[in-house]
Amino acid sequence: MGKIMKATAKDLRIHSKELLDAVSRGEDVTISYRGKPCAKLVPYIQQDKPLEIKGETPAFGMWADRDDMDSVEGHMQNLRKNRFA
């Protein structure tokens, strides 16, 4: 594991480039808000292939028998349509 750096939400706002530079060097950055840790910046790891899900997963098909919507995608778009208006 790389070095761990600490920063505040204000540091994130003002010094975002420096914090991203630290992350690109392999450091983890813990962001605190009002004195309590609330987020972590970690280096991005590129996945060459999608993750495989093995075995039965209860979330798959959980909306399959819903009669009140045509598609999950359409339902999600409908939920989000006024978000950025």
Gaussian input, Z-matrix of N, CA and C with variables (Angstrom, degrees):
# hf/3-21g

backbone

0 1
 N
 C     1     B1
 C     2     B2     1     A1
 N     3     B3     2     A2     1     D1
 C     4     B4     3     A3     2     D2
 C     5     B5     4     A4     3     D3
 N     6     B6     5     A5     4     D4
 C     7     B7     6     A6     5     D5
 C     8     B8     7     A7     6     D6
 N     9     B9     8     A8     7     D7
 C    10    B10     9     A9     8     D8
 C    11    B11    10    A10     9     D9
 N    12    B12    11    A11    10    D10
 C    13    B13    12    A12    11    D11
 C    14    B14    13    A13    12    D12
 N    15    B15    14    A14    13    D13
 C    16    B16    15    A15    14    D14
 C    17    B17    16    A16    15    D15
 N    18    B18    17    A17    16    D16
 C    19    B19    18    A18    17    D17
 C    20    B20    19    A19    18    D18
 N    21    B21    20    A20    19    D19
 C    22    B22    21    A21    20    D20
 C    23    B23    22    A22    21    D21
 N    24    B24    23    A23    22    D22
 C    25    B25    24    A24    23    D23
 C    26    B26    25    A25    24    D24
 N    27    B27    26    A26    25    D25
 C    28    B28    27    A27    26    D26
 C    29    B29    28    A28    27    D27
 N    30    B30    29    A29    28    D28
 C    31    B31    30    A30    29    D29
 C    32    B32    31    A31    30    D30
 N    33    B33    32    A32    31    D31
 C    34    B34    33    A33    32    D32
 C    35    B35    34    A34    33    D33
 N    36    B36    35    A35    34    D34
 C    37    B37    36    A36    35    D35
 C    38    B38    37    A37    36    D36
 N    39    B39    38    A38    37    D37
 C    40    B40    39    A39    38    D38
 C    41    B41    40    A40    39    D39
 N    42    B42    41    A41    40    D40
 C    43    B43    42    A42    41    D41
 C    44    B44    43    A43    42    D42
 N    45    B45    44    A44    43    D43
 C    46    B46    45    A45    44    D44
 C    47    B47    46    A46    45    D45
 N    48    B48    47    A47    46    D46
 C    49    B49    48    A48    47    D47
 C    50    B50    49    A49    48    D48
 N    51    B51    50    A50    49    D49
 C    52    B52    51    A51    50    D50
 C    53    B53    52    A52    51    D51
 N    54    B54    53    A53    52    D52
 C    55    B55    54    A54    53    D53
 C    56    B56    55    A55    54    D54
 N    57    B57    56    A56    55    D55
 C    58    B58    57    A57    56    D56
 C    59    B59    58    A58    57    D57
 N    60    B60    59    A59    58    D58
 C    61    B61    60    A60    59    D59
 C    62    B62    61    A61    60    D60
 N    63    B63    62    A62    61    D61
 C    64    B64    63    A63    62    D62
 C    65    B65    64    A64    63    D63
 N    66    B66    65    A65    64    D64
 C    67    B67    66    A66    65    D65
 C    68    B68    67    A67    66    D66
 N    69    B69    68    A68    67    D67
 C    70    B70    69    A69    68    D68
 C    71    B71    70    A70    69    D69
 N    72    B72    71    A71    70    D70
 C    73    B73    72    A72    71    D71
 C    74    B74    73    A73    72    D72
 N    75    B75    74    A74    73    D73
 C    76    B76    75    A75    74    D74
 C    77    B77    76    A76    75    D75
 N    78    B78    77    A77    76    D76
 C    79    B79    78    A78    77    D77
 C    80    B80    79    A79    78    D78
 N    81    B81    80    A80    79    D79
 C    82    B82    81    A81    80    D80
 C    83    B83    82    A82    81    D81
 N    84    B84    83    A83    82    D82
 C    85    B85    84    A84    83    D83
 C    86    B86    85    A85    84    D84
 N    87    B87    86    A86    85    D85
 C    88    B88    87    A87    86    D86
 C    89    B89    88    A88    87    D87
 N    90    B90    89    A89    88    D88
 C    91    B91    90    A90    89    D89
 C    92    B92    91    A91    90    D90
 N    93    B93    92    A92    91    D91
 C    94    B94    93    A93    92    D92
 C    95    B95    94    A94    93    D93
 N    96    B96    95    A95    94    D94
 C    97    B97    96    A96    95    D95
 C    98    B98    97    A97    96    D96
 N    99    B99    98    A98    97    D97
 C   100   B100    99    A99    98    D98
 C   101   B101   100   A100    99    D99
 N   102   B102   101   A101   100   D100
 C   103   B103   102   A102   101   D101
 C   104   B104   103   A103   102   D102
 N   105   B105   104   A104   103   D103
 C   106   B106   105   A105   104   D104
 C   107   B107   106   A106   105   D105
 N   108   B108   107   A107   106   D106
 C   109   B109   108   A108   107   D107
 C   110   B110   109   A109   108   D108
 N   111   B111   110   A110   109   D109
 C   112   B112   111   A111   110   D110
 C   113   B113   112   A112   111   D111
 N   114   B114   113   A113   112   D112
 C   115   B115   114   A114   113   D113
 C   116   B116   115   A115   114   D114
 N   117   B117   116   A116   115   D115
 C   118   B118   117   A117   116   D116
 C   119   B119   118   A118   117   D117
 N   120   B120   119   A119   118   D118
 C   121   B121   120   A120   119   D119
 C   122   B122   121   A121   120   D120
 N   123   B123   122   A122   121   D121
 C   124   B124   123   A123   122   D122
 C   125   B125   124   A124   123   D123
 N   126   B126   125   A125   124   D124
 C   127   B127   126   A126   125   D125
 C   128   B128   127   A127   126   D126
 N   129   B129   128   A128   127   D127
 C   130   B130   129   A129   128   D128
 C   131   B131   130   A130   129   D129
 N   132   B132   131   A131   130   D130
 C   133   B133   132   A132   131   D131
 C   134   B134   133   A133   132   D132
 N   135   B135   134   A134   133   D133
 C   136   B136   135   A135   134   D134
 C   137   B137   136   A136   135   D135
 N   138   B138   137   A137   136   D136
 C   139   B139   138   A138   137   D137
 C   140   B140   139   A139   138   D138
 N   141   B141   140   A140   139   D139
 C   142   B142   141   A141   140   D140
 C   143   B143   142   A142   141   D141
 N   144   B144   143   A143   142   D142
 C   145   B145   144   A144   143   D143
 C   146   B146   145   A145   144   D144
 N   147   B147   146   A146   145   D145
 C   148   B148   147   A147   146   D146
 C   149   B149   148   A148   147   D147
 N   150   B150   149   A149   148   D148
 C   151   B151   150   A150   149   D149
 C   152   B152   151   A151   150   D150
 N   153   B153   152   A152   151   D151
 C   154   B154   153   A153   152   D152
 C   155   B155   154   A154   153   D153
 N   156   B156   155   A155   154   D154
 C   157   B157   156   A156   155   D155
 C   158   B158   157   A157   156   D156
 N   159   B159   158   A158   157   D157
 C   160   B160   159   A159   158   D158
 C   161   B161   160   A160   159   D159
 N   162   B162   161   A161   160   D160
 C   163   B163   162   A162   161   D161
 C   164   B164   163   A163   162   D162
 N   165   B165   164   A164   163   D163
 C   166   B166   165   A165   164   D164
 C   167   B167   166   A166   165   D165
 N   168   B168   167   A167   166   D166
 C   169   B169   168   A168   167   D167
 C   170   B170   169   A169   168   D168
 N   171   B171   170   A170   169   D169
 C   172   B172   171   A171   170   D170
 C   173   B173   172   A172   171   D171
 N   174   B174   173   A173   172   D172
 C   175   B175   174   A174   173   D173
 C   176   B176   175   A175   174   D174
 N   177   B177   176   A176   175   D175
 C   178   B178   177   A177   176   D176
 C   179   B179   178   A178   177   D177
 N   180   B180   179   A179   178   D178
 C   181   B181   180   A180   179   D179
 C   182   B182   181   A181   180   D180
 N   183   B183   182   A182   181   D181
 C   184   B184   183   A183   182   D182
 C   185   B185   184   A184   183   D183
 N   186   B186   185   A185   184   D184
 C   187   B187   186   A186   185   D185
 C   188   B188   187   A187   186   D186
 N   189   B189   188   A188   187   D187
 C   190   B190   189   A189   188   D188
 C   191   B191   190   A190   189   D189
 N   192   B192   191   A191   190   D190
 C   193   B193   192   A192   191   D191
 C   194   B194   193   A193   192   D192
 N   195   B195   194   A194   193   D193
 C   196   B196   195   A195   194   D194
 C   197   B197   196   A196   195   D195
 N   198   B198   197   A197   196   D196
 C   199   B199   198   A198   197   D197
 C   200   B200   199   A199   198   D198
 N   201   B201   200   A200   199   D199
 C   202   B202   201   A201   200   D200
 C   203   B203   202   A202   201   D201
 N   204   B204   203   A203   202   D202
 C   205   B205   204   A204   203   D203
 C   206   B206   205   A205   204   D204
 N   207   B207   206   A206   205   D205
 C   208   B208   207   A207   206   D206
 C   209   B209   208   A208   207   D207
 N   210   B210   209   A209   208   D208
 C   211   B211   210   A210   209   D209
 C   212   B212   211   A211   210   D210
 N   213   B213   212   A212   211   D211
 C   214   B214   213   A213   212   D212
 C   215   B215   214   A214   213   D213
 N   216   B216   215   A215   214   D214
 C   217   B217   216   A216   215   D215
 C   218   B218   217   A217   216   D216
 N   219   B219   218   A218   217   D217
 C   220   B220   219   A219   218   D218
 C   221   B221   220   A220   219   D219
 N   222   B222   221   A221   220   D220
 C   223   B223   222   A222   221   D221
 C   224   B224   223   A223   222   D222
 N   225   B225   224   A224   223   D223
 C   226   B226   225   A225   224   D224
 C   227   B227   226   A226   225   D225
 N   228   B228   227   A227   226   D226
 C   229   B229   228   A228   227   D227
 C   230   B230   229   A229   228   D228
 N   231   B231   230   A230   229   D229
 C   232   B232   231   A231   230   D230
 C   233   B233   232   A232   231   D231
 N   234   B234   233   A233   232   D232
 C   235   B235   234   A234   233   D233
 C   236   B236   235   A235   234   D234
 N   237   B237   236   A236   235   D235
 C   238   B238   237   A237   236   D236
 C   239   B239   238   A238   237   D237
 N   240   B240   239   A239   238   D238
 C   241   B241   240   A240   239   D239
 C   242   B242   241   A241   240   D240
 N   243   B243   242   A242   241   D241
 C   244   B244   243   A243   242   D242
 C   245   B245   244   A244   243   D243
 N   246   B246   245   A245   244   D244
 C   247   B247   246   A246   245   D245
 C   248   B248   247   A247   246   D246
 N   249   B249   248   A248   247   D247
 C   250   B250   249   A249   248   D248
 C   251   B251   250   A250   249   D249
 N   252   B252   251   A251   250   D250
 C   253   B253   252   A252   251   D251
 C   254   B254   253   A253   252   D252

   B1=1.4436
   B2=1.5178
   B3=1.3432
   B4=1.4524
   B5=1.5114
   B6=1.2886
   B7=1.4564
   B8=1.5343
   B9=1.3307
   B10=1.4620
   B11=1.5233
   B12=1.3183
   B13=1.4583
   B14=1.5320
   B15=1.3102
   B16=1.4586
   B17=1.5207
   B18=1.3324
   B19=1.4571
   B20=1.5247
   B21=1.3124
   B22=1.4630
   B23=1.5304
   B24=1.3350
   B25=1.4631
   B26=1.5315
   B27=1.3207
   B28=1.4676
   B29=1.5272
   B30=1.3410
   B31=1.4659
   B32=1.5311
   B33=1.3181
   B34=1.4624
   B35=1.5177
   B36=1.3170
   B37=1.4596
   B38=1.5350
   B39=1.3156
   B40=1.4690
   B41=1.5354
   B42=1.3365
   B43=1.4637
   B44=1.5317
   B45=1.3240
   B46=1.4643
   B47=1.5310
   B48=1.3321
   B49=1.4696
   B50=1.5249
   B51=1.3184
   B52=1.4573
   B53=1.5303
   B54=1.3261
   B55=1.4660
   B56=1.5298
   B57=1.3280
   B58=1.4681
   B59=1.5241
   B60=1.3347
   B61=1.4720
   B62=1.5253
   B63=1.3340
   B64=1.4641
   B65=1.5275
   B66=1.3254
   B67=1.4631
   B68=1.5264
   B69=1.3240
   B70=1.4726
   B71=1.5251
   B72=1.3354
   B73=1.4730
   B74=1.5264
   B75=1.3352
   B76=1.4508
   B77=1.5150
   B78=1.3248
   B79=1.4599
   B80=1.5281
   B81=1.3168
   B82=1.4544
   B83=1.5215
   B84=1.3401
   B85=1.4560
   B86=1.5242
   B87=1.3272
   B88=1.4539
   B89=1.5185
   B90=1.3345
   B91=1.4572
   B92=1.5265
   B93=1.3258
   B94=1.4636
   B95=1.5219
   B96=1.3206
   B97=1.4548
   B98=1.5209
   B99=1.3192
   B100=1.4687
   B101=1.5192
   B102=1.3262
   B103=1.4551
   B104=1.5157
   B105=1.3333
   B106=1.4639
   B107=1.5227
   B108=1.3387
   B109=1.4642
   B110=1.5279
   B111=1.3384
   B112=1.4664
   B113=1.5191
   B114=1.3322
   B115=1.4643
   B116=1.5215
   B117=1.3310
   B118=1.4528
   B119=1.5240
   B120=1.3265
   B121=1.4608
   B122=1.5227
   B123=1.3106
   B124=1.4653
   B125=1.5192
   B126=1.3199
   B127=1.4645
   B128=1.5260
   B129=1.3230
   B130=1.4576
   B131=1.5175
   B132=1.3178
   B133=1.4605
   B134=1.5175
   B135=1.3161
   B136=1.4672
   B137=1.5173
   B138=1.3358
   B139=1.4591
   B140=1.5259
   B141=1.3310
   B142=1.4548
   B143=1.5195
   B144=1.3097
   B145=1.4585
   B146=1.5254
   B147=1.3242
   B148=1.4655
   B149=1.5206
   B150=1.3205
   B151=1.4525
   B152=1.5195
   B153=1.3115
   B154=1.4485
   B155=1.5223
   B156=1.3230
   B157=1.4536
   B158=1.5137
   B159=1.3135
   B160=1.4572
   B161=1.5193
   B162=1.3097
   B163=1.4590
   B164=1.5140
   B165=1.2909
   B166=1.4591
   B167=1.5286
   B168=1.2952
   B169=1.4508
   B170=1.5185
   B171=1.3268
   B172=1.4589
   B173=1.5319
   B174=1.3287
   B175=1.4609
   B176=1.5261
   B177=1.3232
   B178=1.4595
   B179=1.5143
   B180=1.3160
   B181=1.4494
   B182=1.5125
   B183=1.3363
   B184=1.4610
   B185=1.5250
   B186=1.3405
   B187=1.4573
   B188=1.5275
   B189=1.3087
   B190=1.4644
   B191=1.5226
   B192=1.3042
   B193=1.4612
   B194=1.5293
   B195=1.3398
   B196=1.4601
   B197=1.5286
   B198=1.3256
   B199=1.4645
   B200=1.5267
   B201=1.3277
   B202=1.4596
   B203=1.5309
   B204=1.3246
   B205=1.4683
   B206=1.5245
   B207=1.3409
   B208=1.4584
   B209=1.5219
   B210=1.3429
   B211=1.4664
   B212=1.5274
   B213=1.2897
   B214=1.4682
   B215=1.5201
   B216=1.3511
   B217=1.4640
   B218=1.5255
   B219=1.3346
   B220=1.4579
   B221=1.5169
   B222=1.3036
   B223=1.4643
   B224=1.5265
   B225=1.3251
   B226=1.4626
   B227=1.5232
   B228=1.3378
   B229=1.4693
   B230=1.5214
   B231=1.3257
   B232=1.4574
   B233=1.5261
   B234=1.3346
   B235=1.4595
   B236=1.5207
   B237=1.3231
   B238=1.4695
   B239=1.5258
   B240=1.3188
   B241=1.4653
   B242=1.5233
   B243=1.3072
   B244=1.4696
   B245=1.5200
   B246=1.3148
   B247=1.4565
   B248=1.5254
   B249=1.3339
   B250=1.4649
   B251=1.5176
   B252=1.2963
   B253=1.4822
   B254=1.5042
   A1=108.92
   A2=116.59
   A3=121.30
   A4=112.30
   A5=115.23
   A6=122.90
   A7=109.64
   A8=116.71
   A9=121.62
   A10=108.61
   A11=115.22
   A12=122.12
   A13=108.05
   A14=117.50
   A15=121.68
   A16=109.31
   A17=115.70
   A18=121.46
   A19=108.30
   A20=115.55
   A21=120.45
   A22=108.78
   A23=115.63
   A24=120.33
   A25=109.86
   A26=117.13
   A27=120.74
   A28=110.25
   A29=117.42
   A30=120.79
   A31=110.44
   A32=116.04
   A33=120.38
   A34=110.50
   A35=116.33
   A36=121.00
   A37=111.58
   A38=116.57
   A39=120.78
   A40=112.59
   A41=117.50
   A42=121.65
   A43=111.88
   A44=117.14
   A45=119.77
   A46=112.34
   A47=118.35
   A48=119.94
   A49=111.03
   A50=117.17
   A51=120.45
   A52=111.17
   A53=116.47
   A54=119.50
   A55=110.84
   A56=116.78
   A57=119.52
   A58=111.41
   A59=117.13
   A60=120.44
   A61=110.29
   A62=117.00
   A63=121.15
   A64=110.21
   A65=116.57
   A66=120.72
   A67=110.22
   A68=117.45
   A69=119.97
   A70=111.71
   A71=117.18
   A72=120.95
   A73=111.50
   A74=117.19
   A75=120.40
   A76=115.12
   A77=117.15
   A78=120.47
   A79=110.50
   A80=116.84
   A81=122.50
   A82=106.86
   A83=117.56
   A84=121.63
   A85=108.25
   A86=116.66
   A87=121.92
   A88=108.15
   A89=116.20
   A90=122.14
   A91=108.65
   A92=116.05
   A93=119.41
   A94=109.57
   A95=114.95
   A96=122.37
   A97=107.07
   A98=115.65
   A99=121.99
   A100=111.85
   A101=115.11
   A102=121.22
   A103=116.36
   A104=117.44
   A105=120.38
   A106=109.88
   A107=117.69
   A108=120.26
   A109=110.54
   A110=116.53
   A111=119.00
   A112=113.14
   A113=118.51
   A114=120.35
   A115=109.13
   A116=114.24
   A117=119.30
   A118=108.64
   A119=116.36
   A120=121.96
   A121=106.68
   A122=115.78
   A123=120.43
   A124=108.76
   A125=118.34
   A126=120.14
   A127=111.04
   A128=115.45
   A129=122.19
   A130=109.03
   A131=116.22
   A132=121.39
   A133=108.23
   A134=116.26
   A135=121.50
   A136=109.78
   A137=116.57
   A138=122.11
   A139=107.90
   A140=117.41
   A141=120.83
   A142=112.24
   A143=116.43
   A144=120.10
   A145=108.91
   A146=116.43
   A147=118.52
   A148=111.68
   A149=115.38
   A150=119.65
   A151=110.21
   A152=116.27
   A153=121.05
   A154=109.03
   A155=115.43
   A156=119.95
   A157=106.83
   A158=114.90
   A159=120.65
   A160=110.18
   A161=115.31
   A162=120.09
   A163=112.63
   A164=116.06
   A165=121.92
   A166=110.09
   A167=116.10
   A168=121.74
   A169=107.51
   A170=118.34
   A171=120.75
   A172=113.97
   A173=118.49
   A174=120.09
   A175=112.61
   A176=117.97
   A177=119.70
   A178=110.43
   A179=115.89
   A180=121.43
   A181=114.59
   A182=118.09
   A183=119.02
   A184=112.52
   A185=117.93
   A186=120.97
   A187=111.63
   A188=117.42
   A189=120.92
   A190=113.31
   A191=118.28
   A192=120.74
   A193=113.33
   A194=117.37
   A195=120.65
   A196=109.73
   A197=117.24
   A198=122.17
   A199=112.05
   A200=117.63
   A201=120.59
   A202=113.97
   A203=118.29
   A204=120.89
   A205=109.99
   A206=114.69
   A207=119.85
   A208=111.86
   A209=115.54
   A210=119.44
   A211=109.56
   A212=115.74
   A213=120.76
   A214=109.60
   A215=116.88
   A216=120.46
   A217=111.11
   A218=116.35
   A219=120.42
   A220=111.85
   A221=116.65
   A222=121.10
   A223=110.64
   A224=117.93
   A225=121.23
   A226=111.15
   A227=117.86
   A228=120.27
   A229=110.32
   A230=116.62
   A231=120.81
   A232=110.77
   A233=117.53
   A234=120.70
   A235=112.20
   A236=116.19
   A237=121.12
   A238=114.53
   A239=119.10
   A240=120.82
   A241=114.36
   A242=120.13
   A243=120.98
   A244=112.89
   A245=117.50
   A246=120.51
   A247=113.33
   A248=116.91
   A249=120.25
   A250=112.34
   A251=116.93
   A252=120.12
   A253=111.40
   D1=143.20
   D2=-178.36
   D3=-80.44
   D4=-176.77
   D5=179.71
   D6=-67.04
   D7=146.90
   D8=178.43
   D9=-108.82
   D10=127.28
   D11=-179.96
   D12=-112.98
   D13=149.07
   D14=177.52
   D15=-115.01
   D16=142.61
   D17=178.69
   D18=-149.02
   D19=160.13
   D20=177.88
   D21=-98.75
   D22=168.97
   D23=176.56
   D24=-60.36
   D25=-35.73
   D26=177.43
   D27=-65.28
   D28=-41.19
   D29=176.34
   D30=-59.79
   D31=-40.41
   D32=179.32
   D33=-61.71
   D34=-41.66
   D35=-179.13
   D36=-68.86
   D37=-42.08
   D38=-173.34
   D39=-89.53
   D40=-36.14
   D41=-172.87
   D42=-118.37
   D43=38.42
   D44=-175.30
   D45=-59.78
   D46=-39.14
   D47=-179.76
   D48=-62.60
   D49=-43.69
   D50=179.85
   D51=-64.12
   D52=-38.93
   D53=178.40
   D54=-67.65
   D55=-40.14
   D56=176.59
   D57=-66.19
   D58=-34.47
   D59=175.03
   D60=-62.42
   D61=-41.44
   D62=178.61
   D63=-62.73
   D64=-42.18
   D65=178.65
   D66=-64.25
   D67=-40.05
   D68=179.78
   D69=-66.73
   D70=-21.29
   D71=175.09
   D72=-84.10
   D73=-0.30
   D74=177.69
   D75=100.78
   D76=5.05
   D77=-179.61
   D78=-85.71
   D79=146.81
   D80=169.62
   D81=-92.42
   D82=140.17
   D83=179.22
   D84=-120.33
   D85=118.92
   D86=176.15
   D87=-92.63
   D88=123.19
   D89=-179.31
   D90=-98.90
   D91=129.63
   D92=177.55
   D93=-112.15
   D94=149.72
   D95=176.94
   D96=-130.23
   D97=122.62
   D98=-176.21
   D99=54.18
   D100=39.89
   D101=174.52
   D102=84.09
   D103=-2.32
   D104=-178.72
   D105=-118.00
   D106=135.85
   D107=177.21
   D108=-59.57
   D109=133.07
   D110=-178.84
   D111=-132.25
   D112=-15.68
   D113=-178.26
   D114=-156.14
   D115=164.52
   D116=178.91
   D117=-139.89
   D118=129.66
   D119=172.70
   D120=-96.51
   D121=125.31
   D122=179.86
   D123=-131.11
   D124=154.80
   D125=178.32
   D126=-59.75
   D127=140.30
   D128=178.27
   D129=-78.30
   D130=132.88
   D131=177.92
   D132=-109.92
   D133=116.54
   D134=-178.86
   D135=-71.56
   D136=127.97
   D137=176.87
   D138=-93.37
   D139=125.65
   D140=178.39
   D141=-74.55
   D142=-30.63
   D143=179.32
   D144=-137.00
   D145=155.64
   D146=179.80
   D147=-64.48
   D148=152.93
   D149=177.72
   D150=-67.64
   D151=140.67
   D152=177.73
   D153=-97.12
   D154=134.87
   D155=177.66
   D156=-104.14
   D157=122.47
   D158=-176.23
   D159=-104.62
   D160=143.66
   D161=177.27
   D162=78.61
   D163=-176.80
   D164=179.47
   D165=-78.07
   D166=131.56
   D167=176.23
   D168=-118.86
   D169=120.53
   D170=-174.45
   D171=-59.78
   D172=-25.47
   D173=-177.47
   D174=-71.33
   D175=-28.03
   D176=-179.40
   D177=-68.65
   D178=127.46
   D179=177.73
   D180=78.01
   D181=12.87
   D182=-175.58
   D183=-69.14
   D184=-17.62
   D185=177.39
   D186=-106.53
   D187=9.45
   D188=-174.32
   D189=-60.75
   D190=-34.20
   D191=-177.10
   D192=-98.38
   D193=16.18
   D194=178.92
   D195=-77.54
   D196=130.51
   D197=179.01
   D198=-98.12
   D199=-11.33
   D200=-173.60
   D201=-90.48
   D202=6.53
   D203=177.70
   D204=-149.27
   D205=148.01
   D206=179.58
   D207=-79.22
   D208=-42.58
   D209=-179.45
   D210=-149.14
   D211=154.51
   D212=177.44
   D213=-64.52
   D214=-41.57
   D215=-179.33
   D216=-61.05
   D217=-45.14
   D218=178.69
   D219=-63.24
   D220=-40.29
   D221=178.26
   D222=-63.44
   D223=-43.55
   D224=179.66
   D225=-65.74
   D226=-39.95
   D227=177.06
   D228=-62.48
   D229=-40.22
   D230=179.00
   D231=-63.58
   D232=-39.77
   D233=177.84
   D234=-65.04
   D235=-34.92
   D236=-174.54
   D237=-91.60
   D238=-8.24
   D239=-168.76
   D240=-60.32
   D241=-30.97
   D242=-179.47
   D243=-99.32
   D244=6.07
   D245=-175.46
   D246=-62.61
   D247=-41.59
   D248=-174.81
   D249=-111.58
   D250=19.93
   D251=-178.32
   D252=-78.67

